[in-house]
Amino acid sequence: MIDEKKYNDFSTYIREKFKCRVQKVSINAGFTCPNKDGTKGVGGCTYCNNNTFNPDYCKPIKSITQQLDEGINFFSKKYHSQKYLAYFQAYTNTYAPIDQLNSMYSEALSHKDIIGLVIATRPDSISDDVLCLLQNLAKNFFIKLEFGLESTKNDTLKLINRCQTHEEAIDAFNRSKDRGLYLGGHLILGLPKESRNDMLNHAREVSKLPINSLKIHHLQIVKHTMMAIQYKNDPDFFNFFKFDEYIDLVVDFLEILRPDIVIERFFSQSPQRMLIFPKYGKKNFEVKHLVQKRLIERRTFQGRFYSAC
């Protein structure tokens, strides 16, 4: 049956945990990143333009409460009965003094409609003090800590000016486990100079981490990024997939991935006004359906070839 999931999907996990629909409401709290402000580098990641995923209501000049109110007002018009997670999404959301972080997180959690936090950050920007703060919050709220891995290859991380190593990611996950936190990760498939085997090996490396969920995105070239300049000057620097090839890559990836890891998404959706290439013309829910369909066609499933060795 097409509705018998062949992979662990995030929507099912959330419904089973909270017994209702739950929506993430994005917040831009005005953070920066250590590879933008000169601490570790300048310019930021070569692919990054935060405007590609920040909703219009996300402006750091607005208070966290105002952003939540406006976001909830937007989503409640479509779904009248649901709960919300405050999503600290833009840039590195643990990269500030701990008193400031505590104030921000507490303001979000004090909102009457918020049942937890999703905090996007870098593996090299999570101190033990912050982990203790989140551990304490997790006693009463759902706290998801989401690390940007992007790649498990250090050569790639250097190439995209990530200014972090995979060893730092391993350390961050190991220090974050067993604290009552829900640990997520983010990967980009199709980064420059990575072979298909490199990308499949990401599944093996991620499976070694104490990780609960994973977001998989395909590489997109968006405006106002260093990659946009690289693509204009040397398009052969990149090796993009045809859409069907990408679906098959995701299925191959899932076969290798640890079977208990929950999959949040397979696809990126940058606004058309920002997107340069590739223009697949698909939405995330369509890609989910096509991945599920391909899994069924190939009579396979997440973790089929997973090996703990």
C-alpha positions as CSV (number, residue, x, y, z in Angstrom):
1,M,0.0,0.0,0.0
2,I,1.2,3.5,-0.8
3,D,0.3,4.8,2.6
4,E,2.5,2.2,4.5
5,K,5.5,4.2,5.2
6,K,8.8,2.7,4.2
7,Y,10.7,5.3,6.2
8,N,10.3,7.0,9.6
9,D,8.7,10.3,8.9
10,F,8.6,13.3,11.2
11,S,4.9,14.0,10.9
12,T,4.0,10.6,12.2
13,Y,6.4,11.0,15.1
14,I,4.9,14.3,16.1
15,R,1.3,13.1,15.9
16,E,2.1,10.1,18.0
17,K,4.0,12.2,20.6
18,F,1.6,15.1,20.9
19,K,-1.7,13.5,19.7
20,C,-2.4,16.5,17.5
21,R,-1.0,18.6,14.7
22,V,2.0,20.7,15.6
23,Q,3.4,23.6,13.6
24,K,6.8,25.2,13.8
25,V,6.7,29.0,14.0
26,S,10.0,30.6,12.8
27,I,11.8,33.2,14.8
28,N,14.6,35.5,13.8
29,A,16.2,36.6,17.1
30,G,19.0,38.6,15.5
31,F,21.9,36.0,15.9
32,T,25.0,35.9,13.7
33,C,27.5,33.1,13.1
34,P,31.1,32.6,14.1
35,N,32.1,32.2,10.4
36,K,30.5,35.6,9.6
37,D,31.6,37.8,12.5
38,G,35.3,36.9,12.2
39,T,35.5,34.6,15.2
40,K,36.3,31.7,12.9
41,G,35.9,33.2,9.5
42,V,34.1,35.9,7.5
43,G,31.5,35.7,4.7
44,G,29.5,32.8,6.1
45,C,28.8,29.5,4.3
46,T,29.1,29.9,0.5
47,Y,25.5,28.5,0.0
48,C,23.8,30.6,2.7
49,N,21.2,33.3,2.3
50,N,18.8,33.2,5.3
51,N,16.2,35.2,3.4
52,T,15.4,32.0,1.4
53,F,13.7,30.4,4.4
54,N,12.7,33.2,6.8
55,P,8.9,34.1,6.6
56,D,8.1,37.8,6.1
57,Y,7.0,38.2,9.7
58,C,10.5,37.1,10.9
59,K,12.3,40.4,11.6
60,P,14.7,40.8,14.5
61,I,13.4,44.3,15.1
62,K,10.2,42.6,16.4
63,S,10.1,41.0,19.8
64,I,10.0,37.2,20.0
65,T,6.5,37.4,21.3
66,Q,5.4,39.6,18.4
67,Q,6.9,37.2,15.8
68,L,5.2,34.3,17.5
69,D,1.8,36.1,17.6
70,E,2.1,37.0,13.9
71,G,3.2,33.5,12.9
72,I,0.5,31.8,14.9
73,N,-2.1,34.1,13.5
74,F,-0.9,33.2,10.0
75,F,-1.1,29.4,10.6
76,S,-4.3,29.4,12.6
77,K,-6.2,30.6,9.6
78,K,-5.5,27.3,7.9
79,Y,-5.5,25.0,11.0
80,H,-7.8,26.1,13.8
81,S,-6.7,23.5,16.3
82,Q,-3.0,22.8,16.7
83,K,0.0,23.4,19.0
84,Y,3.1,25.3,18.2
85,L,6.9,25.0,18.5
86,A,9.0,28.1,18.5
87,Y,11.6,27.6,15.9
88,F,14.8,29.7,16.4
89,Q,15.9,29.2,12.8
90,A,18.0,32.1,11.4
91,Y,21.8,31.8,11.8
92,T,23.4,30.2,14.9
93,N,20.8,30.2,17.7
94,T,23.0,29.3,20.6
95,Y,25.7,31.9,19.7
96,A,25.2,34.5,22.5
97,P,25.8,34.9,26.2
98,I,23.9,32.4,28.3
99,D,21.8,35.0,30.1
100,Q,20.6,36.4,26.8
101,L,19.8,32.9,25.5
102,N,17.9,32.1,28.7
103,S,15.9,35.3,28.3
104,M,15.0,34.6,24.6
105,Y,14.1,30.9,25.2
106,S,12.0,31.8,28.3
107,E,10.1,34.5,26.4
108,A,9.2,32.0,23.7
109,L,8.2,29.3,26.2
110,S,6.0,31.8,28.2
111,H,3.7,32.2,25.2
112,K,0.4,30.4,25.9
113,D,0.4,28.5,22.6
114,I,4.0,27.3,22.6
115,I,4.8,23.7,23.8
116,G,8.5,23.6,23.0
117,L,11.5,24.9,21.1
118,V,13.4,24.0,18.0
119,I,16.9,25.5,18.1
120,A,19.0,25.5,15.0
121,T,22.8,25.9,15.6
122,R,26.3,24.8,14.7
123,P,28.1,21.9,16.3
124,D,31.0,24.3,17.2
125,S,28.7,26.7,19.0
126,I,27.2,24.7,21.8
127,S,28.8,25.1,25.3
128,D,28.2,22.8,28.2
129,D,26.5,25.7,30.0
130,V,24.0,26.1,27.2
131,L,23.4,22.3,27.2
132,C,22.6,22.4,30.9
133,L,20.2,25.3,30.3
134,L,18.4,23.3,27.6
135,Q,18.4,20.2,29.7
136,N,16.6,22.1,32.5
137,L,14.0,23.4,30.0
138,A,13.5,19.9,28.6
139,K,12.1,18.8,32.0
140,N,8.9,20.7,31.2
141,F,9.0,21.3,27.4
142,F,9.9,19.6,24.2
143,I,13.4,20.8,23.2
144,K,14.8,19.9,19.8
145,L,18.4,20.9,19.2
146,E,19.2,20.9,15.5
147,F,22.9,20.8,14.3
148,G,23.9,21.9,10.9
149,L,26.2,19.1,9.7
150,E,25.9,19.9,6.0
151,S,28.6,17.3,5.1
152,T,30.6,14.7,7.0
153,K,33.7,15.4,4.8
154,N,36.1,17.9,6.2
155,D,37.4,18.8,2.7
156,T,33.8,19.8,1.7
157,L,33.3,21.7,4.9
158,K,36.4,23.7,4.2
159,L,35.4,24.3,0.6
160,I,32.1,25.8,1.6
161,N,33.6,28.0,4.3
162,R,31.8,26.2,7.0
163,C,34.7,26.7,9.4
164,Q,33.8,23.6,11.4
165,T,34.9,19.9,11.2
166,H,33.0,16.7,11.4
167,E,34.9,15.9,14.5
168,E,33.3,18.9,16.2
169,A,29.9,17.6,15.1
170,I,30.6,14.2,16.7
171,D,31.7,16.0,19.9
172,A,28.6,18.2,20.0
173,F,26.3,15.2,19.6
174,N,28.1,13.2,22.3
175,R,27.9,16.1,24.8
176,S,24.2,16.6,24.0
177,K,23.0,13.1,24.4
178,D,21.3,11.7,27.5
179,R,20.0,15.2,28.5
180,G,16.3,14.8,27.5
181,L,16.9,16.7,24.3
182,Y,15.6,15.6,20.9
183,L,18.7,15.8,18.6
184,G,18.4,16.6,14.9
185,G,20.8,17.1,12.1
186,H,20.9,18.8,8.7
187,L,22.6,17.5,5.5
188,I,23.0,19.0,2.0
189,L,23.3,16.5,-0.9
190,G,25.1,17.7,-4.0
191,L,27.8,20.0,-2.5
192,P,30.7,20.7,-4.8
193,K,33.3,18.0,-5.4
194,E,31.3,15.3,-3.6
195,S,30.8,12.1,-5.5
196,R,27.7,10.0,-5.2
197,N,29.6,7.6,-3.0
198,D,30.6,10.5,-0.7
199,M,27.0,11.4,-0.3
200,L,25.9,7.8,0.5
201,N,28.7,7.6,3.0
202,H,27.1,10.5,4.9
203,A,24.3,8.1,5.8
204,R,26.9,5.7,7.3
205,E,28.6,8.5,9.3
206,V,25.3,10.1,10.5
207,S,24.1,6.7,11.6
208,K,27.0,6.6,14.1
209,L,25.8,9.7,15.9
210,P,23.3,9.7,18.8
211,I,20.8,11.5,16.5
212,N,17.0,11.3,16.5
213,S,16.0,13.1,13.3
214,L,17.5,14.2,10.0
215,K,16.7,16.9,7.4
216,I,18.1,16.2,3.9
217,H,18.2,19.0,1.4
218,H,19.4,19.1,-2.2
219,L,21.9,21.8,-3.0
220,Q,20.3,25.0,-4.4
221,I,22.1,28.0,-5.9
222,V,20.3,31.1,-4.5
223,K,20.9,34.8,-5.1
224,H,23.2,36.9,-3.1
225,T,25.5,34.0,-2.1
226,M,29.1,33.2,-2.9
227,M,27.9,30.1,-4.7
228,A,25.8,32.3,-7.0
229,I,29.1,34.0,-8.0
230,Q,30.9,30.6,-8.3
231,Y,28.0,29.2,-10.5
232,K,28.1,32.2,-12.8
233,N,31.9,32.1,-13.2
234,D,32.3,28.3,-13.4
235,P,29.1,26.2,-13.6
236,D,31.2,23.0,-14.0
237,F,32.3,23.5,-10.4
238,F,28.9,21.9,-9.6
239,N,27.4,18.6,-10.5
240,F,23.6,18.7,-10.2
241,F,21.2,15.8,-10.4
242,K,18.3,15.3,-12.7
243,F,15.2,15.2,-10.6
244,D,14.7,11.4,-11.0
245,E,18.4,10.8,-10.1
246,Y,17.9,12.8,-6.9
247,I,14.9,10.6,-5.9
248,D,17.0,7.5,-6.5
249,L,19.9,8.9,-4.5
250,V,17.6,9.6,-1.6
251,V,16.3,6.1,-1.7
252,D,19.8,4.7,-1.8
253,F,20.7,6.9,1.1
254,L,17.7,5.7,3.1
255,E,18.6,2.1,2.6
256,I,22.0,2.7,4.3
257,L,20.7,5.0,7.1
258,R,20.0,3.7,10.6
259,P,16.4,2.6,10.6
260,D,15.3,4.4,13.8
261,I,16.3,7.9,12.6
262,V,13.3,10.1,11.8
263,I,13.3,11.9,8.5
264,E,12.0,15.5,8.6
265,R,12.4,16.4,4.9
266,F,14.1,15.4,1.7
267,F,14.0,18.7,-0.2
268,S,14.6,22.4,-0.1
269,Q,12.1,25.0,-1.2
270,S,13.7,28.4,-1.8
271,P,11.4,31.1,-3.1
272,Q,11.3,31.3,-6.9
273,R,12.4,34.9,-6.8
274,M,15.6,33.8,-5.0
275,L,16.3,30.5,-6.7
276,I,18.9,30.4,-9.6
277,F,19.3,26.6,-10.0
278,P,18.1,23.8,-10.1
279,K,14.5,24.6,-10.7
280,Y,12.7,21.3,-10.2
281,G,9.3,22.8,-9.7
282,K,8.5,20.5,-6.9
283,K,7.3,21.0,-3.3
284,N,8.4,19.1,-0.3
285,F,5.2,17.1,0.1
286,E,5.4,16.0,-3.6
287,V,9.0,14.8,-3.1
288,K,7.9,12.8,0.0
289,H,5.3,11.1,-2.0
290,L,7.7,10.3,-4.8
291,V,10.3,8.9,-2.4
292,Q,7.7,6.7,-0.8
293,K,6.5,5.6,-4.2
294,R,10.1,4.7,-5.3
295,L,10.7,2.8,-2.1
296,I,7.7,0.7,-2.8
297,E,8.6,0.2,-6.5
298,R,12.0,-1.0,-5.5
299,R,10.6,-3.1,-2.7
300,T,13.0,-1.6,-0.2
301,F,12.9,0.5,3.0
302,Q,14.9,2.7,5.4
303,G,17.7,0.7,6.9
304,R,17.6,-2.2,4.6
305,F,21.4,-2.2,4.2
306,Y,22.2,-0.5,7.5
307,S,25.2,-2.0,9.3
308,A,26.2,-1.0,12.8
309,C,29.8,-2.1,12.1
